[in-house]
Amino acid sequence: MKRVLLGLGVAAAIAYALREWFAAPLPQPSWDETDNDPEDLSQDLAQRAREAEGAQATEETSAG
């Protein structure tokens, strides 16, 4: 039983090592030409909030 467990452990370790060795490299994130740029996102969110406040103020004035 010990040999079976040891064999499974060794086989799992070898499989993991081979998977890491032959795996494709992980893609590096690039913020160029995306909508996910953190610097632009904070400005975009601020702009959306201003637009929402303006739309809300317009609704309040037209309703009252």
PyMOL Python script that loads the backbone (N, CA, C, O; Angstrom):
from pymol import cmd

cmd.read_pdbstr("""\
ATOM      1  N   MET A   1       0.821  -1.190   0.000  1.00  0.00           N
ATOM      2  CA  MET A   1       0.000   0.000   0.000  1.00  0.00           C
ATOM      3  C   MET A   1       0.866   1.255   0.000  1.00  0.00           C
ATOM      4  O   MET A   1       0.571   2.238  -0.679  1.00  0.00           O
ATOM      5  N   LYS A   2       1.945   1.193   0.783  1.00  0.00           N
ATOM      6  CA  LYS A   2       2.845   2.341   0.826  1.00  0.00           C
ATOM      7  C   LYS A   2       3.466   2.595  -0.536  1.00  0.00           C
ATOM      8  O   LYS A   2       3.624   3.742  -0.954  1.00  0.00           O
ATOM      9  N   ARG A   3       3.816   1.519  -1.223  1.00  0.00           N
ATOM     10  CA  ARG A   3       4.425   1.660  -2.557  1.00  0.00           C
ATOM     11  C   ARG A   3       3.443   2.289  -3.534  1.00  0.00           C
ATOM     12  O   ARG A   3       3.837   3.103  -4.369  1.00  0.00           O
ATOM     13  N   VAL A   4       2.172   1.921  -3.439  1.00  0.00           N
ATOM     14  CA  VAL A   4       1.157   2.476  -4.334  1.00  0.00           C
ATOM     15  C   VAL A   4       1.011   3.970  -4.081  1.00  0.00           C
ATOM     16  O   VAL A   4       1.000   4.761  -5.024  1.00  0.00           O
ATOM     17  N   LEU A   5       0.900   4.359  -2.819  1.00  0.00           N
ATOM     18  CA  LEU A   5       0.765   5.777  -2.490  1.00  0.00           C
ATOM     19  C   LEU A   5       2.016   6.557  -2.883  1.00  0.00           C
ATOM     20  O   LEU A   5       1.921   7.662  -3.417  1.00  0.00           O
ATOM     21  N   LEU A   6       3.169   5.990  -2.624  1.00  0.00           N
ATOM     22  CA  LEU A   6       4.417   6.647  -3.010  1.00  0.00           C
ATOM     23  C   LEU A   6       4.502   6.767  -4.530  1.00  0.00           C
ATOM     24  O   LEU A   6       4.926   7.799  -5.050  1.00  0.00           O
ATOM     25  N   GLY A   7       4.106   5.732  -5.229  1.00  0.00           N
ATOM     26  CA  GLY A   7       4.117   5.771  -6.690  1.00  0.00           C
ATOM     27  C   GLY A   7       3.164   6.814  -7.237  1.00  0.00           C
ATOM     28  O   GLY A   7       3.505   7.530  -8.179  1.00  0.00           O
ATOM     29  N   LEU A   8       1.965   6.914  -6.657  1.00  0.00           N
ATOM     30  CA  LEU A   8       1.010   7.928  -7.088  1.00  0.00           C
ATOM     31  C   LEU A   8       1.535   9.336  -6.809  1.00  0.00           C
ATOM     32  O   LEU A   8       1.362  10.240  -7.627  1.00  0.00           O
ATOM     33  N   GLY A   9       2.172   9.518  -5.662  1.00  0.00           N
ATOM     34  CA  GLY A   9       2.738  10.820  -5.323  1.00  0.00           C
ATOM     35  C   GLY A   9       3.850  11.215  -6.273  1.00  0.00           C
ATOM     36  O   GLY A   9       3.915  12.361  -6.717  1.00  0.00           O
ATOM     37  N   VAL A  10       4.719  10.279  -6.585  1.00  0.00           N
ATOM     38  CA  VAL A  10       5.811  10.552  -7.520  1.00  0.00           C
ATOM     39  C   VAL A  10       5.262  10.822  -8.914  1.00  0.00           C
ATOM     40  O   VAL A  10       5.725  11.734  -9.600  1.00  0.00           O
ATOM     41  N   ALA A  11       4.280  10.036  -9.334  1.00  0.00           N
ATOM     42  CA  ALA A  11       3.684  10.240 -10.652  1.00  0.00           C
ATOM     43  C   ALA A  11       3.004  11.610 -10.730  1.00  0.00           C
ATOM     44  O   ALA A  11       3.101  12.296 -11.748  1.00  0.00           O
ATOM     45  N   ALA A  12       2.323  12.004  -9.664  1.00  0.00           N
ATOM     46  CA  ALA A  12       1.675  13.317  -9.651  1.00  0.00           C
ATOM     47  C   ALA A  12       2.712  14.431  -9.705  1.00  0.00           C
ATOM     48  O   ALA A  12       2.517  15.425 -10.405  1.00  0.00           O
ATOM     49  N   ALA A  13       3.792  14.279  -8.984  1.00  0.00           N
ATOM     50  CA  ALA A  13       4.852  15.297  -8.992  1.00  0.00           C
ATOM     51  C   ALA A  13       5.486  15.406 -10.373  1.00  0.00           C
ATOM     52  O   ALA A  13       5.755  16.510 -10.847  1.00  0.00           O
ATOM     53  N   ILE A  14       5.724  14.281 -11.014  1.00  0.00           N
ATOM     54  CA  ILE A  14       6.305  14.298 -12.358  1.00  0.00           C
ATOM     55  C   ILE A  14       5.334  14.931 -13.344  1.00  0.00           C
ATOM     56  O   ILE A  14       5.737  15.735 -14.185  1.00  0.00           O
ATOM     57  N   ALA A  15       4.045  14.571 -13.247  1.00  0.00           N
ATOM     58  CA  ALA A  15       3.046  15.150 -14.153  1.00  0.00           C
ATOM     59  C   ALA A  15       2.954  16.659 -13.961  1.00  0.00           C
ATOM     60  O   ALA A  15       2.852  17.403 -14.936  1.00  0.00           O
ATOM     61  N   TYR A  16       2.989  17.114 -12.714  1.00  0.00           N
ATOM     62  CA  TYR A  16       2.925  18.548 -12.438  1.00  0.00           C
ATOM     63  C   TYR A  16       4.154  19.250 -13.005  1.00  0.00           C
ATOM     64  O   TYR A  16       4.034  20.314 -13.612  1.00  0.00           O
ATOM     65  N   ALA A  17       5.328  18.666 -12.812  1.00  0.00           N
ATOM     66  CA  ALA A  17       6.559  19.269 -13.326  1.00  0.00           C
ATOM     67  C   ALA A  17       6.551  19.339 -14.848  1.00  0.00           C
ATOM     68  O   ALA A  17       6.957  20.346 -15.427  1.00  0.00           O
ATOM     69  N   LEU A  18       6.089  18.272 -15.495  1.00  0.00           N
ATOM     70  CA  LEU A  18       6.024  18.272 -16.958  1.00  0.00           C
ATOM     71  C   LEU A  18       5.021  19.289 -17.465  1.00  0.00           C
ATOM     72  O   LEU A  18       5.254  19.952 -18.476  1.00  0.00           O
ATOM     73  N   ARG A  19       3.897  19.413 -16.758  1.00  0.00           N
ATOM     74  CA  ARG A  19       2.891  20.391 -17.171  1.00  0.00           C
ATOM     75  C   ARG A  19       3.449  21.808 -17.066  1.00  0.00           C
ATOM     76  O   ARG A  19       3.235  22.627 -17.960  1.00  0.00           O
ATOM     77  N   GLU A  20       4.157  22.098 -15.987  1.00  0.00           N
ATOM     78  CA  GLU A  20       4.764  23.419 -15.830  1.00  0.00           C
ATOM     79  C   GLU A  20       5.850  23.654 -16.874  1.00  0.00           C
ATOM     80  O   GLU A  20       5.991  24.763 -17.390  1.00  0.00           O
ATOM     81  N   TRP A  21       6.613  22.615 -17.184  1.00  0.00           N
ATOM     82  CA  TRP A  21       7.724  22.749 -18.120  1.00  0.00           C
ATOM     83  C   TRP A  21       7.241  23.011 -19.546  1.00  0.00           C
ATOM     84  O   TRP A  21       7.801  23.850 -20.252  1.00  0.00           O
ATOM     85  N   PHE A  22       6.194  22.286 -19.968  1.00  0.00           N
ATOM     86  CA  PHE A  22       5.733  22.363 -21.351  1.00  0.00           C
ATOM     87  C   PHE A  22       4.547  23.308 -21.559  1.00  0.00           C
ATOM     88  O   PHE A  22       4.085  23.474 -22.688  1.00  0.00           O
ATOM     89  N   ALA A  23       4.058  23.916 -20.509  1.00  0.00           N
ATOM     90  CA  ALA A  23       2.895  24.795 -20.628  1.00  0.00           C
ATOM     91  C   ALA A  23       3.270  26.066 -21.377  1.00  0.00           C
ATOM     92  O   ALA A  23       4.415  26.517 -21.338  1.00  0.00           O
ATOM     93  N   ALA A  24       2.293  26.625 -22.051  1.00  0.00           N
ATOM     94  CA  ALA A  24       2.497  27.902 -22.735  1.00  0.00           C
ATOM     95  C   ALA A  24       2.696  28.987 -21.677  1.00  0.00           C
ATOM     96  O   ALA A  24       2.103  28.924 -20.601  1.00  0.00           O
ATOM     97  N   PRO A  25       3.518  29.963 -21.980  1.00  0.00           N
ATOM     98  CA  PRO A  25       3.730  31.032 -21.003  1.00  0.00           C
ATOM     99  C   PRO A  25       2.443  31.815 -20.774  1.00  0.00           C
ATOM    100  O   PRO A  25       1.643  32.001 -21.691  1.00  0.00           O
ATOM    101  N   LEU A  26       2.258  32.265 -19.552  1.00  0.00           N
ATOM    102  CA  LEU A  26       1.063  33.030 -19.221  1.00  0.00           C
ATOM    103  C   LEU A  26       1.133  34.392 -19.901  1.00  0.00           C
ATOM    104  O   LEU A  26       2.195  35.014 -19.929  1.00  0.00           O
ATOM    105  N   PRO A  27       0.027  34.856 -20.444  1.00  0.00           N
ATOM    106  CA  PRO A  27       0.043  36.164 -21.102  1.00  0.00           C
ATOM    107  C   PRO A  27       0.231  37.275 -20.080  1.00  0.00           C
ATOM    108  O   PRO A  27      -0.331  37.232 -18.986  1.00  0.00           O
ATOM    109  N   GLN A  28       1.020  38.259 -20.446  1.00  0.00           N
ATOM    110  CA  GLN A  28       1.219  39.415 -19.592  1.00  0.00           C
ATOM    111  C   GLN A  28       0.151  40.449 -19.915  1.00  0.00           C
ATOM    112  O   GLN A  28      -0.100  40.725 -21.088  1.00  0.00           O
ATOM    113  N   PRO A  29      -0.471  41.016 -18.919  1.00  0.00           N
ATOM    114  CA  PRO A  29      -1.533  41.988 -19.209  1.00  0.00           C
ATOM    115  C   PRO A  29      -0.967  43.237 -19.870  1.00  0.00           C
ATOM    116  O   PRO A  29       0.094  43.737 -19.495  1.00  0.00           O
ATOM    117  N   SER A  30      -1.679  43.709 -20.831  1.00  0.00           N
ATOM    118  CA  SER A  30      -1.294  44.927 -21.522  1.00  0.00           C
ATOM    119  C   SER A  30      -2.480  45.867 -21.486  1.00  0.00           C
ATOM    120  O   SER A  30      -3.583  45.506 -21.897  1.00  0.00           O
ATOM    121  N   TRP A  31      -2.254  47.066 -20.998  1.00  0.00           N
ATOM    122  CA  TRP A  31      -3.343  48.020 -20.887  1.00  0.00           C
ATOM    123  C   TRP A  31      -3.467  48.858 -22.152  1.00  0.00           C
ATOM    124  O   TRP A  31      -4.367  49.692 -22.259  1.00  0.00           O
ATOM    125  N   ASP A  32      -2.573  48.643 -23.106  1.00  0.00           N
ATOM    126  CA  ASP A  32      -2.626  49.425 -24.340  1.00  0.00           C
ATOM    127  C   ASP A  32      -3.859  49.038 -25.143  1.00  0.00           C
ATOM    128  O   ASP A  32      -4.160  47.856 -25.309  1.00  0.00           O
ATOM    129  N   GLU A  33      -4.553  50.027 -25.628  1.00  0.00           N
ATOM    130  CA  GLU A  33      -5.700  49.846 -26.513  1.00  0.00           C
ATOM    131  C   GLU A  33      -6.785  48.957 -25.910  1.00  0.00           C
ATOM    132  O   GLU A  33      -7.378  48.133 -26.605  1.00  0.00           O
ATOM    133  N   THR A  34      -7.036  49.128 -24.625  1.00  0.00           N
ATOM    134  CA  THR A  34      -8.139  48.403 -23.993  1.00  0.00           C
ATOM    135  C   THR A  34      -9.015  49.406 -23.258  1.00  0.00           C
ATOM    136  O   THR A  34      -8.637  50.560 -23.061  1.00  0.00           O
ATOM    137  N   ASP A  35     -10.174  48.947 -22.863  1.00  0.00           N
ATOM    138  CA  ASP A  35     -11.068  49.783 -22.071  1.00  0.00           C
ATOM    139  C   ASP A  35     -10.815  49.598 -20.584  1.00  0.00           C
ATOM    140  O   ASP A  35     -11.538  50.154 -19.757  1.00  0.00           O
ATOM    141  N   ASN A  36      -9.797  48.822 -20.238  1.00  0.00           N
ATOM    142  CA  ASN A  36      -9.569  48.471 -18.842  1.00  0.00           C
ATOM    143  C   ASN A  36      -8.414  49.237 -18.211  1.00  0.00           C
ATOM    144  O   ASN A  36      -7.950  48.855 -17.137  1.00  0.00           O
ATOM    145  N   ASP A  37      -7.946  50.281 -18.827  1.00  0.00           N
ATOM    146  CA  ASP A  37      -6.819  51.025 -18.284  1.00  0.00           C
ATOM    147  C   ASP A  37      -7.216  51.617 -16.934  1.00  0.00           C
ATOM    148  O   ASP A  37      -8.157  52.408 -16.867  1.00  0.00           O
ATOM    149  N   PRO A  38      -6.519  51.250 -15.859  1.00  0.00           N
ATOM    150  CA  PRO A  38      -6.917  51.735 -14.541  1.00  0.00           C
ATOM    151  C   PRO A  38      -6.909  53.259 -14.435  1.00  0.00           C
ATOM    152  O   PRO A  38      -7.750  53.829 -13.741  1.00  0.00           O
ATOM    153  N   GLU A  39      -5.990  53.913 -15.097  1.00  0.00           N
ATOM    154  CA  GLU A  39      -5.942  55.371 -15.028  1.00  0.00           C
ATOM    155  C   GLU A  39      -7.153  55.983 -15.720  1.00  0.00           C
ATOM    156  O   GLU A  39      -7.747  56.933 -15.211  1.00  0.00           O
ATOM    157  N   ASP A  40      -7.516  55.449 -16.863  1.00  0.00           N
ATOM    158  CA  ASP A  40      -8.679  55.969 -17.577  1.00  0.00           C
ATOM    159  C   ASP A  40      -9.981  55.582 -16.887  1.00  0.00           C
ATOM    160  O   ASP A  40     -10.970  56.312 -16.948  1.00  0.00           O
ATOM    161  N   LEU A  41      -9.967  54.425 -16.231  1.00  0.00           N
ATOM    162  CA  LEU A  41     -11.184  53.925 -15.617  1.00  0.00           C
ATOM    163  C   LEU A  41     -11.658  54.855 -14.509  1.00  0.00           C
ATOM    164  O   LEU A  41     -12.857  55.112 -14.397  1.00  0.00           O
ATOM    165  N   SER A  42     -10.740  55.367 -13.682  1.00  0.00           N
ATOM    166  CA  SER A  42     -11.151  56.242 -12.592  1.00  0.00           C
ATOM    167  C   SER A  42     -11.728  57.540 -13.152  1.00  0.00           C
ATOM    168  O   SER A  42     -12.702  58.061 -12.609  1.00  0.00           O
ATOM    169  N   GLN A  43     -11.151  58.063 -14.215  1.00  0.00           N
ATOM    170  CA  GLN A  43     -11.675  59.278 -14.827  1.00  0.00           C
ATOM    171  C   GLN A  43     -13.029  58.992 -15.474  1.00  0.00           C
ATOM    172  O   GLN A  43     -13.943  59.812 -15.400  1.00  0.00           O
ATOM    173  N   ASP A  44     -13.150  57.843 -16.098  1.00  0.00           N
ATOM    174  CA  ASP A  44     -14.397  57.466 -16.755  1.00  0.00           C
ATOM    175  C   ASP A  44     -15.516  57.311 -15.727  1.00  0.00           C
ATOM    176  O   ASP A  44     -16.646  57.736 -15.970  1.00  0.00           O
ATOM    177  N   LEU A  45     -15.206  56.706 -14.582  1.00  0.00           N
ATOM    178  CA  LEU A  45     -16.219  56.536 -13.551  1.00  0.00           C
ATOM    179  C   LEU A  45     -16.654  57.884 -12.993  1.00  0.00           C
ATOM    180  O   LEU A  45     -17.835  58.093 -12.714  1.00  0.00           O
ATOM    181  N   ALA A  46     -15.691  58.805 -12.831  1.00  0.00           N
ATOM    182  CA  ALA A  46     -16.041  60.133 -12.340  1.00  0.00           C
ATOM    183  C   ALA A  46     -16.945  60.834 -13.344  1.00  0.00           C
ATOM    184  O   ALA A  46     -17.896  61.516 -12.961  1.00  0.00           O
ATOM    185  N   GLN A  47     -16.649  60.665 -14.624  1.00  0.00           N
ATOM    186  CA  GLN A  47     -17.470  61.291 -15.665  1.00  0.00           C
ATOM    187  C   GLN A  47     -18.873  60.686 -15.675  1.00  0.00           C
ATOM    188  O   GLN A  47     -19.856  61.410 -15.831  1.00  0.00           O
ATOM    189  N   ARG A  48     -18.973  59.393 -15.515  1.00  0.00           N
ATOM    190  CA  ARG A  48     -20.282  58.741 -15.480  1.00  0.00           C
ATOM    191  C   ARG A  48     -21.103  59.241 -14.292  1.00  0.00           C
ATOM    192  O   ARG A  48     -22.309  59.460 -14.404  1.00  0.00           O
ATOM    193  N   ALA A  49     -20.424  59.418 -13.144  1.00  0.00           N
ATOM    194  CA  ALA A  49     -21.134  59.906 -11.962  1.00  0.00           C
ATOM    195  C   ALA A  49     -21.653  61.316 -12.207  1.00  0.00           C
ATOM    196  O   ALA A  49     -22.781  61.632 -11.829  1.00  0.00           O
ATOM    197  N   ARG A  50     -20.847  62.165 -12.833  1.00  0.00           N
ATOM    198  CA  ARG A  50     -21.291  63.531 -13.133  1.00  0.00           C
ATOM    199  C   ARG A  50     -22.486  63.507 -14.085  1.00  0.00           C
ATOM    200  O   ARG A  50     -23.446  64.256 -13.909  1.00  0.00           O
ATOM    201  N   GLU A  51     -22.417  62.644 -15.089  1.00  0.00           N
ATOM    202  CA  GLU A  51     -23.526  62.554 -16.042  1.00  0.00           C
ATOM    203  C   GLU A  51     -24.790  62.047 -15.358  1.00  0.00           C
ATOM    204  O   GLU A  51     -25.891  62.518 -15.643  1.00  0.00           O
ATOM    205  N   ALA A  52     -24.627  61.090 -14.458  1.00  0.00           N
ATOM    206  CA  ALA A  52     -25.788  60.558 -13.746  1.00  0.00           C
ATOM    207  C   ALA A  52     -26.397  61.628 -12.849  1.00  0.00           C
ATOM    208  O   ALA A  52     -27.620  61.736 -12.757  1.00  0.00           O
ATOM    209  N   GLU A  53     -25.560  62.416 -12.189  1.00  0.00           N
ATOM    210  CA  GLU A  53     -26.080  63.494 -11.345  1.00  0.00           C
ATOM    211  C   GLU A  53     -26.805  64.526 -12.197  1.00  0.00           C
ATOM    212  O   GLU A  53     -27.851  65.036 -11.795  1.00  0.00           O
ATOM    213  N   GLY A  54     -26.263  64.836 -13.360  1.00  0.00           N
ATOM    214  CA  GLY A  54     -26.906  65.783 -14.251  1.00  0.00           C
ATOM    215  C   GLY A  54     -28.243  65.267 -14.742  1.00  0.00           C
ATOM    216  O   GLY A  54     -29.210  66.026 -14.819  1.00  0.00           O
ATOM    217  N   ALA A  55     -28.312  64.001 -15.070  1.00  0.00           N
ATOM    218  CA  ALA A  55     -29.565  63.400 -15.533  1.00  0.00           C
ATOM    219  C   ALA A  55     -30.576  63.366 -14.403  1.00  0.00           C
ATOM    220  O   ALA A  55     -31.770  63.570 -14.623  1.00  0.00           O
ATOM    221  N   GLN A  56     -30.101  63.109 -13.202  1.00  0.00           N
ATOM    222  CA  GLN A  56     -31.005  63.065 -12.066  1.00  0.00           C
ATOM    223  C   GLN A  56     -31.524  64.464 -11.754  1.00  0.00           C
ATOM    224  O   GLN A  56     -32.697  64.632 -11.422  1.00  0.00           O
ATOM    225  N   ALA A  57     -30.660  65.462 -11.859  1.00  0.00           N
ATOM    226  CA  ALA A  57     -31.081  66.829 -11.597  1.00  0.00           C
ATOM    227  C   ALA A  57     -32.107  67.278 -12.663  1.00  0.00           C
ATOM    228  O   ALA A  57     -33.057  67.995 -12.345  1.00  0.00           O
ATOM    229  N   THR A  58     -31.914  66.861 -13.899  1.00  0.00           N
ATOM    230  CA  THR A  58     -32.851  67.205 -14.967  1.00  0.00           C
ATOM    231  C   THR A  58     -34.220  66.589 -14.704  1.00  0.00           C
ATOM    232  O   THR A  58     -35.248  67.229 -14.925  1.00  0.00           O
ATOM    233  N   GLU A  59     -34.230  65.345 -14.233  1.00  0.00           N
ATOM    234  CA  GLU A  59     -35.498  64.677 -13.935  1.00  0.00           C
ATOM    235  C   GLU A  59     -36.215  65.368 -12.779  1.00  0.00           C
ATOM    236  O   GLU A  59     -37.441  65.486 -12.794  1.00  0.00           O
ATOM    237  N   GLU A  60     -35.465  65.825 -11.781  1.00  0.00           N
ATOM    238  CA  GLU A  60     -36.081  66.482 -10.632  1.00  0.00           C
ATOM    239  C   GLU A  60     -36.701  67.820 -11.036  1.00  0.00           C
ATOM    240  O   GLU A  60     -37.784  68.165 -10.564  1.00  0.00           O
ATOM    241  N   THR A  61     -36.029  68.572 -11.898  1.00  0.00           N
ATOM    242  CA  THR A  61     -36.549  69.864 -12.295  1.00  0.00           C
ATOM    243  C   THR A  61     -37.764  69.717 -13.202  1.00  0.00           C
ATOM    244  O   THR A  61     -38.694  70.520 -13.127  1.00  0.00           O
ATOM    245  N   SER A  62     -37.763  68.702 -14.055  1.00  0.00           N
ATOM    246  CA  SER A  62     -38.902  68.522 -14.953  1.00  0.00           C
ATOM    247  C   SER A  62     -40.108  67.945 -14.213  1.00  0.00           C
ATOM    248  O   SER A  62     -41.249  68.184 -14.609  1.00  0.00           O
ATOM    249  N   ALA A  63     -39.866  67.190 -13.143  1.00  0.00           N
ATOM    250  CA  ALA A  63     -40.970  66.604 -12.392  1.00  0.00           C
ATOM    251  C   ALA A  63     -41.593  67.615 -11.433  1.00  0.00           C
ATOM    252  O   ALA A  63     -42.768  67.488 -11.091  1.00  0.00           O
ATOM    253  N   GLY A  64     -40.837  68.608 -10.997  1.00  0.00           N
ATOM    254  CA  GLY A  64     -41.309  69.535  -9.966  1.00  0.00           C
ATOM    255  C   GLY A  64     -41.902  70.738 -10.530  1.00  0.00           C
ATOM    256  O   GLY A  64     -42.345  71.614  -9.787  1.00  0.00           O
TER     257      GLY A  64
END
""", "prot")
cmd.dss("prot")
cmd.show_as("cartoon", "prot")
cmd.util.cbc("prot")
cmd.orient("prot")
